[in-house]
Amino acid sequence: MPLAFRNIDVTPNDPVEAWGFEGMLAALDRGYLQHWARIADAVHANPDLRAVFEEAADAAESTSAVEYVRLLLAMKGRSPSEIAHDRLVTAFRKTRMTQQQVAERLGTSRPRLSTYLSGKVTPSMDVLVALESLAEERVAPLLAPRLVLM
């Protein structure tokens, strides 16, 4: 069932800025991912909407929707280097290897890899892509169905 607003003269198709407290509350409690993403986009683009969002968030029953919008807002405020660093650390963790093992596979030193993982140095895109590929290579066998021989 599509989202509909009650007792207000706007629709979910109108700009989020026009929704006001009631529309935002309805979208948080009865909306879907696309509505929550629109709220995050609007609040990010127009900081004056933050107060309306926070008021609706306090009244919302759907704490998961509120947390999702807050997560989207936090992600929108991140720099490209912060995003790349998070991807690098996530890929490293997925390998389940030591820094020394990963460094050897990437053709770099453990101290250099350590500076990447700590965020002191931003690696080239080649390093990020290679580490993500290594992580996928290491994770794929764990996800493959296992044959049970009886």
ZAMARVEX-991437 format. One line per 3 residues: number of its first residue (from 0); their letters; for each residue x, y, z of N, C-alpha, C, O. Coordinates in steps of 0.1 Angstrom, whole numbers, plus 2048, in hexadecimal, padded with zeros to 3 digits. Layout:
N
NUM) a) X:Y:Z:X:Y:Z:X:Y:Z:X:Y:Z | ... .
// end
This chain:
150
0) mpl) 808:7F4:800:800:800:800:809:80C:800:812:80D:808 | 806:816:7F7:80F:822:7F7:80C:82B:803:802:82B:809 | 817:833:806:816:83C:811:80B:847:80E:80B:84C:802 .
3) afr) 803:84A:817:7FA:855:816:7FA:85D:823:7FB:858:82E | 7F9:86B:821:7F8:873:82D:7E9:876:830:7E1:877:827 | 7E6:877:83D:7D9:87A:841:7D9:888:848:7E3:88B:84F .
6) nid) 7CE:88F:847:7CC:89C:84E:7D6:8A7:84A:7D7:8B0:852 | 7DD:8A5:83F:7E5:8B0:83B:7E3:8B2:82C:7DF:8A8:825 | 7E6:8BE:827:7E3:8C1:819:7EF:8BF:80F:7F0:8C5:805 .
9) vtp) 7F8:8B6:813:803:8B2:80A:802:8A3:808:7FC:89C:80F | 80A:89F:7FE:80B:890:7FB:819:88C:7FC:822:895:7FC | 81C:87F:7FC:82A:87B:7FD:832:87E:7F0:83E:87E:7F0 .
12) ndp) 82B:882:7E5:831:886:7D9:836:895:7DA:83E:899:7D2 | 831:89C:7E3:835:8AA:7E5:843:8AA:7EB:848:8A0:7F1 | 84A:8B6:7EA:858:8B7:7F0:857:8B4:7FF:84D:8B8:805 .
15) vea) 861:8AE:804:862:8AB:812:860:8B8:81B:85A:8B8:825 | 866:8C3:816:865:8D0:81D:856:8D4:81F:853:8DB:829 | 84D:8CF:817:83F:8D2:819:838:8C9:822:82C:8CC:826 .
18) wgf) 83E:8BE:826:837:8B3:82E:834:8B8:83C:82A:8B5:842 | 83D:8C0:842:83C:8C4:850:83D:8B8:859:841:8AD:855 | 83A:8BB:866:83C:8B1:870:833:8A4:86D:838:899:86E .
21) egm) 826:8A7:86A:81D:89C:868:821:893:85D:820:886:85E | 825:899:852:829:891:846:835:889:849:836:87D:845 | 83F:88F:84F:84B:888:852:849:87D:85C:84F:872:85A .
24) laa) 841:87F:866:83D:875:86F:836:869:868:83A:85D:86B | 82D:86C:860:826:861:858:830:85A:850:82F:84D:84F | 839:861:849:843:85A:841:84C:851:849:850:846:845 .
27) ldr) 850:856:855:859:84E:85D:852:841:862:857:836:862 | 845:843:866:83E:837:86C:837:82E:861:836:822:864 | 833:834:856:82C:82B:84C:832:82B:83F:82D:825:835 .
30) gyl) 83E:832:83D:844:833:830:84D:827:82E:84E:81D:835 | 855:829:823:85E:81E:81E:86B:824:81C:86D:830:81D | 875:81C:817:883:821:815:883:82D:80D:88B:837:810 .
33) qhw) 87B:82E:802:87C:83A:7F9:878:847:801:87D:851:7FE | 86E:845:80A:86A:851:811:875:855:81B:877:861:81D | 87B:84C:822:885:84F:82C:891:855:825:898:85E:82A .
36) ari) 895:850:819:8A0:856:811:89D:864:80D:8A5:86D:80D | 890:867:809:88C:874:806:88D:87E:812:892:889:811 | 88A:879:81E:88B:881:82A:89A:884:82C:89D:890:82F .
39) ada) 8A2:87A:82B:8B1:87C:82D:8B6:886:823:8BE:88F:827 | 8B3:884:817:8B7:88E:80C:8B3:89C:80F:8BB:8A5:80E | 8A6:89E:813:8A1:8AB:816:8A8:8B1:822:8AB:8BD:822 .
42) vha) 8A9:8AA:82C:8AF:8AF:839:8BE:8B3:836:8C3:8BD:83B | 8C5:8AA:82E:8D3:8AD:82B:8D4:8BA:823:8DD:8C2:825 | 8CB:8BC:819:8CB:8C7:810:8C6:8D4:817:8CA:8DF:814 .
45) npd) 8BE:8D2:821:8B8:8DE:828:8B8:8DC:837:8AF:8D6:83D | 8C3:8E0:83D:8C5:8DE:84C:8BA:8E4:854:8B8:8DF:860 | 8B2:8ED:84F:8A6:8F2:857:89C:8E7:859:894:8E8:863 .
48) lra) 89C:8DD:851:893:8D2:853:897:8C8:85E:88F:8C0:862 | 8A3:8CA:863:8A8:8C1:86D:89F:8C1:87A:89C:8B7:880 | 89A:8CD:87E:892:8CE:88A:885:8C7:888:880:8C1:891 .
51) vfe) 87F:8C8:87C:872:8C1:879:875:8B2:879:86D:8AB:87F | 880:8AE:873:883:89F:873:884:89B:882:87F:890:885 | 88C:8A2:88A:88F:89D:898:882:89D:8A0:880:894:8A8 .
54) eaa) 879:8A6:89E:86C:8A6:8A4:864:89A:8A0:85E:893:8A9 | 863:897:893:85C:88C:88E:863:87F:893:85C:875:896 | 870:87F:893:878:873:898:874:870:8A6:873:864:8AA .
57) daa) 873:87A:8AF:870:878:8BD:862:872:8BE:85F:86B:8C8 | 859:876:8B6:84B:871:8B7:849:864:8AF:83E:85D:8B1 | 852:860:8A6:850:854:89E:850:847:8A6:857:846:8B0 .
60) est) 848:83E:8A2:847:831:8A8:852:828:8A2:857:81F:8A8 | 855:82A:895:85F:822:88E:86D:827:891:873:82F:889 | 873:821:89B:881:825:89E:88B:821:894:895:827:892 .
63) sav) 887:816:88D:891:811:883:891:81B:877:89B:81D:871 | 885:820:873:885:82A:868:88D:836:86C:894:83C:864 | 88B:83B:878:892:847:87D:8A1:844:87D:8A9:84D:878 .
66) eyv) 8A6:838:881:8B4:835:881:8B9:834:873:8C5:838:870 | 8B1:82F:86A:8B5:82E:85C:8B7:83C:856:8C1:83E:84F | 8AE:845:858:8B0:853:854:8BC:859:85A:8C4:860:853 .
69) rll) 8BE:857:866:8CA:85D:86D:8D7:857:867:8E1:85E:865 | 8D7:84A:864:8E2:844:85D:8E5:84A:850:8F0:84D:84C | 8DA:84C:848:8DC:852:83B:8E1:860:83C:8EA:864:834 .
72) lam) 8DD:868:846:8E2:875:848:8F1:875:84C:8F8:87D:847 | 8F4:86C:854:902:86A:858:90B:867:84C:916:86C:84B | 906:85E:844:90E:85B:838:90F:866:82E:919:868:827 .
75) kgr) 905:86F:82D:905:87A:824:910:884:828:915:88C:820 | 913:884:835:91D:88E:83A:92B:88A:839:934:891:83D | 92E:87E:833:93B:878:833:943:87C:826:93D:87E:81B .
78) sps) 950:87E:828:958:882:81C:95B:875:814:95A:86A:819 | 95F:877:808:964:86B:800:96F:863:806:96F:857:805 | 978:86A:80D:983:863:813:97E:85B:81F:983:850:822 .
81) eia) 974:860:826:96E:858:831:967:84C:82C:968:841:832 | 960:84D:821:959:842:81B:963:837:816:961:82C:818 | 96E:83C:810:978:833:80B:97F:82B:817:981:81F:816 .
84) hdr) 981:833:821:987:82D:82D:97E:822:833:983:817:836 | 971:825:834:968:81B:839:968:80E:831:967:803:836 | 968:810:823:968:805:81A:975:7FD:81C:974:7F0:81C .
87) lvt) 980:803:81E:98D:7FD:81F:98D:7F4:82C:991:7E8:82C | 988:7FA:837:988:7F3:844:97E:7E7:843:981:7DC:848 | 973:7E9:83D:969:7DE:83C:96F:7D3:833:96D:7C7:837 .
90) afr) 975:7D6:828:97B:7CC:820:986:7C4:828:987:7B8:827 | 98E:7CC:82F:999:7C5:837:993:7BB:841:997:7B0:842 | 988:7BF:848:982:7B6:852:97C:7AA:84B:97D:79F:851 .
93) ktr) 977:7AC:83F:971:7A0:838:97B:796:834:978:78A:833 | 988:79A:832:992:790:82E:995:786:839:999:77B:837 | 993:78B:846:996:782:852:9A5:77E:851:9A8:773:856 .
96) mtq) 9AD:787:84C:9BC:785:84B:9C3:78F:854:9BD:799:858 | 9CF:78C:857:9D8:796:85E:9DC:7A1:855:9DB:7A0:849 | 9E0:7AC:85B:9E5:7B7:853:9F1:7B2:84A:9F2:7B6:83F .
99) qqv) 9FA:7AA:850:A05:7A5:849:A01:79D:83C:A06:79F:831 | 9F7:794:83E:9F2:78C:833:9EC:795:828:9EE:792:81C | 9E4:79E:82C:9DD:7A7:822:9E8:7AF:81B:9E7:7B1:80F .
102) aer) 9F1:7B5:823:9FC:7BD:81C:A03:7B5:812:A06:7BA:807 | A07:7A9:815:A0E:7A0:80B:A06:79E:7FF:A0B:79F:7F4 | 9F9:79B:801:9F0:799:7F5:9EE:7A5:7ED:9EC:7A5:7E0 .
105) lgt) 9EF:7B1:7F3:9ED:7BE:7EC:9FA:7C3:7E6:9FB:7CD:7DE | A06:7BD:7EA:A13:7C2:7E5:A17:7CE:7EC:A1E:7D7:7E6 | A14:7D0:7F9:A18:7DC:801:A1E:7D7:80E:A1E:7CB:811 .
108) srp) A22:7E0:816:A27:7DC:823:A1C:7DD:82E:A12:7E3:82C | A1E:7D6:839:A15:7D6:844:A13:7E4:84A:A08:7E9:84D | A1F:7EB:84C:A1D:7F9:851:A15:802:848:A0E:80A:84D .
111) rls) A17:800:83B:A10:809:831:A01:805:832:9F9:80F:832 | 9FE:7F8:832:9F0:7F4:834:9EA:7FA:841:9DE:7FE:841 | 9F2:7FA:84B:9ED:7FF:858:9E9:80E:857:9E0:812:85D .
114) tyl) 9F1:816:84F:9EE:824:84E:9E1:826:846:9DA:82F:848 | 9DE:81D:83D:9D2:81D:835:9C6:81A:83F:9BC:821:83F | 9C7:810:847:9BD:80B:84F:9BA:815:85B:9AF:816:860 .
117) sgk) 9C4:81C:85F:9C2:826:86A:9BD:833:864:9B8:83B:86C | 9BD:835:857:9B8:841:851:9C2:84C:850:9BF:857:84C | 9CF:849:854:9D9:853:853:9DD:856:845:9E1:862:841 .
120) vtp) 9DC:84C:83C:9DF:84E:82E:9D3:848:826:9CE:83E:829 | 9CF:84F:81C:9C5:84A:813:9CC:843:807:9D3:849:800 | 9C8:836:806:9CF:82F:7FB:9C9:832:7ED:9BF:839:7EC .
123) smd) 9D0:82E:7E3:9CA:830:7D5:9BE:827:7D4:9BC:81E:7DB | 9B6:82A:7C9:9AA:822:7C6:9AE:814:7C3:9A7:80A:7C6 | 9BA:812:7BD:9BF:804:7BA:9C0:7FB:7C7:9BC:7F0:7C6 .
126) vlv) 9C5:801:7D2:9C6:7FA:7DE:9B8:7F6:7E4:9B6:7EB:7E8 | 9AF:800:7E3:9A1:7FD:7E8:99B:7F2:7E0:995:7E9:7E6 | 99C:7F3:7D3:995:7E9:7CA:99C:7DB:7CD:995:7D1:7CD .
129) ale) 9A9:7DB:7CE:9B0:7CE:7D0:9AC:7C8:7DE:9AA:7BC:7DE | 9AB:7D0:7E8:9A7:7CB:7F5:998:7C6:7F5:995:7BC:7FB | 990:7CD:7EE:982:7C9:7ED:981:7BC:7E5:979:7B3:7E9 .
132) sla) 989:7BA:7DB:989:7AE:7D3:98E:7A2:7DC:989:797:7DB | 999:7A5:7E4:99E:79B:7ED:993:797:7F7:992:78B:7FA | 98C:7A0:7FC:981:79D:806:977:795:7FF:972:78B:806 .
135) eer) 973:798:7F3:968:790:7ED:96D:782:7EA:966:778:7EB | 97A:781:7E6:980:774:7E4:980:76B:7F0:97E:75F:7F0 | 982:771:7FC:983:76A:808:975:767:80E:973:75D:814 .
138) vap) 96B:770:80B:95D:76E:810:956:764:807:94D:75C:80C | 958:764:7FA:950:75B:7F1:94F:74C:7F5:945:747:7F5 | 95B:746:7F9:95A:738:7FD:951:736:80A:94B:72C:80B .
141) lla) 951:740:812:948:73F:81E:93A:740:81B:931:73A:822 | 936:746:810:928:747:80C:923:73C:803:917:73A:801 | 92D:734:7FE:929:72A:7F4:922:71F:7FC:925:71C:807 .
144) prl) 918:719:7F6:911:70E:7FC:91B:702:7FE:923:6FF:7F6 | 919:6FB:80A:922:6F0:80D:91B:6E3:80A:90F:6E1:80D | 923:6DA:804:91E:6CD:801:91F:6C4:80E:92A:6C4:814 .
147) vlm) 915:6BE:811:915:6B4:81C:915:6A6:817:90B:6A2:810 | 920:69F:819:921:691:815:91C:688:820:921:689:82B | 914:67F:81C:90F:676:827:913:668:823:910:65E:82A .
// end
